[in-house]
Amino acid sequence: MSKSAKPNAVPKLGTPAPDEFKKLIRTTALRVGVPILVVWIVALLIGHPYVLIGAGVLTLAALGIVAWAYNYLRKGRAVANILHSADMTSASGRKEAMDKLADKADKGDTAALFAKAQLMMHEDPRKALEVLEQINLDKVMAPIADEARGQRAMIHLLLAEVDRARTLVDGIDLSRHDQLKSRAALAAVVAEAWARSGQGKRANETLDLFDPNNSELTEVKPQLFRSRAFAAASQSDLKRMRHALRQLKAINPQLLGGFVQKKIHPLLEREARQMLAQSGAIPKKMVRRRP
């Protein structure tokens, strides 16, 4: 695959759907509200003025956190609405969405940069990578930094740059992510990087924590099975590898094209090539072995 080659089936670079922001807001409010409630119960039981003042200070700080989180999520929801309403199948639709995102992205809005990168993936993965690299990992919250690392790593993996992907995923902490879909998407990228850099057992153990057929994971199901294929191949588990490939073929035969390129495990490449040829969905010239 060339440096600017397009992936056979463009993966989603994860901007949450609008409805998910409601869940995130509720989760944030509960995480902050419950501890504050406990603090006030204890403070009222003690009844000392200084304790009550301390509880008040903590409450103000908590309200500040909630307000900041709400503002951040509100901006993210606005960006998600633009992305989810865009016609992703046409260049003109993607350009229209990018025009709407331009001001926010130019100002360094993280959600807008994620969305812009997703749109750029349809044209040039390298340019999408450049957009994601504008996110300063040291200045954003740790979970957001993980998302940026994961998305950059995914592109490096699509471009067969495993070493760069591995460096990025080593900075990801899955325990920081409460949302199942987000955690699973990151786990898929992390596990693929591990599998392709000699840690297949560790990759399989991580992937076994997630059920690709879980209804909550429908959107990340292709990533999970892609990662499972790499992890199985790294341990020469043909049965598990073939199962993962068959699942990908059932979703979209073009997904198998990601395995028919340089720097792919020989077992995996051969099996994917055979399935592509049998499917008839891809022209024969695309499944010829590279010289």
C-alpha positions in Angstrom: 0.0 0.0 0.0 1.4 3.4 -0.9 1.8 6.1 1.6 -1.4 7.8 0.5 -3.3 4.7 -0.4 -6.9 4.5 0.5 -8.0 1.6 2.7 -10.2 -1.0 1.0 -13.1 -0.1 3.3 -12.8 3.1 5.2 -13.0 2.6 9.0 -14.8 4.9 11.3 -12.6 7.2 13.3 -15.2 7.4 16.1 -17.1 10.5 16.8 -19.9 9.5 19.2 -23.4 9.5 17.8 -25.6 12.4 19.1 -27.6 10.1 21.4 -24.4 9.0 23.1 -23.7 12.4 24.4 -26.8 12.2 26.6 -25.4 9.1 28.2 -22.0 10.8 28.7 -23.7 13.8 30.4 -25.6 11.6 32.7 -22.5 9.6 33.6 -20.5 12.7 34.3 -23.3 14.1 36.5 -23.6 10.9 38.5 -19.9 10.5 38.9 -19.6 14.0 40.4 -23.0 14.2 42.1 -22.9 11.0 44.1 -19.6 11.9 45.9 -20.8 15.4 46.6 -24.0 14.1 48.1 -22.0 11.8 50.4 -19.8 14.8 51.4 -22.8 16.8 52.4 -24.4 14.0 54.4 -21.2 13.7 56.4 -20.8 17.5 56.7 -24.4 17.9 58.0 -23.9 15.0 60.5 -20.8 16.7 61.8 -22.3 20.1 61.8 -19.0 22.0 62.2 -18.9 25.4 60.3 -15.5 24.7 58.8 -16.7 21.3 57.5 -19.8 22.9 56.0 -17.6 25.5 54.3 -15.3 22.8 53.0 -18.4 21.0 51.6 -19.5 24.2 49.9 -16.1 24.7 48.3 -16.1 21.1 47.0 -19.6 21.6 45.6 -18.6 24.8 43.7 -15.6 22.9 42.3 -17.8 20.0 41.3 -20.3 22.4 39.6 -17.4 23.9 37.7 -16.3 20.4 36.5 -19.9 19.6 35.4 -20.2 22.9 33.6 -16.9 22.3 31.8 -17.9 18.8 30.9 -21.3 19.9 29.7 -19.8 22.6 27.5 -17.3 20.1 26.0 -19.9 17.5 25.3 -22.3 20.2 23.8 -19.6 21.2 21.4 -18.9 17.6 20.6 -22.5 16.9 19.9 -22.7 19.8 17.5 -19.8 18.3 15.6 -21.3 14.8 15.7 -24.5 16.2 14.2 -22.6 17.6 11.3 -20.8 14.4 10.7 -23.8 12.1 11.0 -25.9 14.2 8.7 -23.2 14.4 6.0 -23.4 12.4 2.8 -20.2 10.3 3.4 -20.6 8.5 0.1 -19.9 11.5 -2.1 -16.9 13.9 -2.3 -19.2 16.9 -2.4 -21.0 15.7 0.7 -17.7 15.3 2.6 -16.5 18.7 1.4 -19.7 20.3 2.6 -19.2 18.8 6.0 -15.5 19.9 6.1 -16.5 23.4 5.3 -18.9 23.4 8.3 -16.1 22.1 10.5 -13.4 24.4 9.2 -13.7 27.2 11.8 -13.8 24.8 14.7 -10.9 22.7 13.4 -8.8 25.8 12.7 -9.3 26.8 16.3 -8.0 23.4 17.5 -11.4 22.1 18.6 -10.7 18.4 19.4 -14.0 17.0 18.3 -13.8 18.9 15.0 -10.3 17.6 14.4 -11.5 14.0 15.0 -14.4 14.6 12.6 -12.3 16.2 9.9 -9.9 13.3 10.1 -12.7 10.8 9.6 -13.8 12.7 6.5 -10.2 12.9 5.2 -9.8 9.1 5.5 -12.0 8.8 2.4 -9.5 10.8 0.4 -6.0 10.4 1.9 -5.2 8.5 5.2 -1.9 10.5 5.3 -3.8 13.8 5.5 -6.1 12.3 8.1 -3.1 11.4 10.1 -1.8 15.0 9.8 -5.1 16.3 11.2 -5.0 14.0 14.2 -1.4 15.0 14.9 -2.6 18.5 15.6 -4.2 17.3 18.8 -1.7 18.0 21.6 -1.7 14.8 23.7 -0.2 16.6 26.7 -2.9 19.2 26.8 -6.1 17.2 26.4 -7.7 14.9 29.0 -6.2 11.5 29.2 -9.2 9.6 27.7 -9.2 12.0 24.7 -5.4 11.6 24.3 -6.1 7.8 24.2 -8.6 8.3 21.5 -6.2 10.3 19.4 -3.4 7.8 20.0 -5.8 5.0 19.0 -7.0 6.7 15.8 -3.4 7.6 14.7 -2.3 4.0 15.5 -5.1 2.6 13.4 -4.0 4.6 10.4 -0.4 3.6 10.9 -1.6 -0.1 10.9 -3.6 0.4 7.7 -0.4 1.8 6.2 1.6 -1.2 7.5 3.6 1.0 9.9 3.5 -1.3 12.8 6.4 0.2 14.8 4.8 3.6 14.9 1.4 2.1 15.8 3.0 0.1 18.7 4.6 3.2 20.1 1.3 5.0 20.2 -0.8 2.1 21.7 1.7 1.6 24.5 0.5 4.9 25.9 -3.2 3.9 25.9 -4.9 2.8 29.2 -8.1 1.0 28.5 -9.2 1.3 32.1 -9.7 5.0 31.6 -12.7 4.3 29.3 -16.1 3.4 30.8 -18.1 3.4 27.6 -18.1 -0.1 26.2 -17.9 0.8 22.6 -15.1 3.3 23.1 -13.1 0.7 25.1 -13.7 -2.0 22.6 -12.7 0.2 19.6 -9.4 1.1 21.4 -8.8 -2.5 22.4 -9.1 -3.6 18.8 -6.4 -1.2 17.7 -4.2 -2.0 20.7 -4.5 -5.7 20.2 -3.8 -5.5 16.5 -0.6 -3.6 17.2 0.4 -6.1 19.8 -0.3 -9.1 17.5 1.7 -7.6 14.6 4.6 -6.8 16.9 5.0 -10.3 18.4 2.5 -10.3 21.3 -0.3 -12.4 19.9 -1.1 -14.1 23.2 -1.6 -10.8 25.0 -3.7 -9.6 22.0 -6.0 -12.6 22.2 -6.4 -12.2 25.9 -7.5 -8.6 25.5 -9.9 -9.4 22.6 -11.5 -12.2 24.5 -12.9 -9.6 26.9 -15.2 -8.3 24.2 -18.0 -10.1 22.3 -18.1 -8.8 18.7 -21.8 -9.9 18.5 -22.8 -7.7 21.4 -25.5 -5.3 20.1 -23.7 -2.4 21.7 -20.6 -3.1 19.6 -22.2 -3.3 16.2 -20.3 -0.3 14.9 -16.9 -1.6 16.0 -17.6 -5.3 15.0 -15.4 -5.1 11.9 -12.4 -3.7 13.9 -12.8 -6.4 16.5 -12.8 -9.2 13.9 -9.9 -7.6 12.0 -7.9 -7.6 15.1 -8.9 -11.1 16.0 -7.7 -12.3 12.6 -4.2 -10.7 13.2 -4.0 -12.1 16.7 -5.0 -15.6 15.6 -2.5 -15.5 12.7 0.3 -14.4 15.0 -0.3 -17.7 17.0 -0.9 -19.8 13.9 -4.5 -20.5 15.1 -6.0 -21.2 11.7 -9.5 -22.0 13.0 -9.9 -18.8 14.9 -8.3 -16.8 12.0 -10.6 -18.3 9.4 -13.6 -17.6 11.6 -12.6 -14.0 11.9 -12.1 -13.6 8.2 -15.5 -15.3 7.4 -17.2 -12.8 9.7 -15.5 -9.9 8.0 -16.5 -11.3 4.6 -20.1 -11.5 5.8 -20.0 -7.9 6.8 -18.3 -6.6 3.6 -16.0 -8.7 1.4 -13.9 -5.5 0.8 -12.8 -5.7 4.4 -10.6 -8.6 3.4 -8.6 -6.4 1.0 -6.8 -5.0 4.1 -5.0 -8.3 4.5 -3.9 -8.5 0.8 -0.8 -6.2 1.0 2.8 -6.2 2.1 3.9 -6.8 5.7 0.9 -9.1 6.5 1.3 -12.5 8.1 1.7 -15.0 5.2 -1.1 -17.3 6.6 -3.5 -14.4 6.9 -2.7 -13.0 3.5 -3.1 -16.3 1.7 -6.4 -17.1 3.4 -7.8 -13.6 2.8 -6.7 -13.8 -0.9 -8.5 -17.1 -1.4 -11.7 -15.8 0.2 -11.6 -12.6 -2.0 -11.1 -14.7 -5.1 -14.1 -16.9 -4.1 -16.3 -14.0 -3.2 -16.2 -12.5 -6.7 -16.7 -9.1 -5.1 -13.2 -7.9 -6.0 -11.7 -7.8 -9.5 -9.2 -10.6 -10.1 -6.3 -8.1 -10.6 -6.8 -7.0 -7.0 -6.2 -10.4 -5.6 -3.1 -11.3 -7.7 0.0 -11.9 -5.6 2.4 -9.1 -5.5 5.7 -9.7 -7.3 
